[in-house]
Amino acid sequence: MMKYLQSAVAGLLLCSMLGAVQAESINERQYQQDVRIAKGVRSGALTHNEVQSLRSERREIRQTERQYRADGRFTQAERVAVRHDLNKLSRDIYMQKHDDDVRGKD
């Protein structure tokens, strides 16, 4: 009985911590994407228009996340939607940094 109780408590702790880690990972991803954009600016790999577009996309994601969290809950479906948007932004950053456009041409 004691082993069952210990396992149940450990499982509950793990589940509660996982929710916090997921929220942190969203924030960490947003931070890392900001860093990637800044590196693209410094290296000249991103043009002014590309930076504006990426930052606009980033703002929209943050606004969506704020709206989701406004009711005090951040559901699994909402997390999935934000992660999906972050995945798209990550691909967009990669594509913009690796295209043939360079700063000074636009």
URPEHU-V230795 format. One line per field, one symbol per residue. phi: phi as a letter, one per 30 degrees, with the letter a starting at -180 (. if undefined). burial: + if it has 24 or more other ideal C-beta (glycine too) atoms within 12 Angstrom, else -. A space follows every 10 residues. Layout:
phi=???
burial=???
This chain:
phi=.ddddddddd dddddddddd dddddddddd dddddddddd dddidcdedd dedddddddd dddddedddd dibbdddddd dddddddddd dddedddcdd dbejcc
burial=---------- ---------- --+--+--++ --++-++--+ +---+++--+ +--++-++-- ++-++--+-- ---+----+- -++-++--++ -++--++--- ------
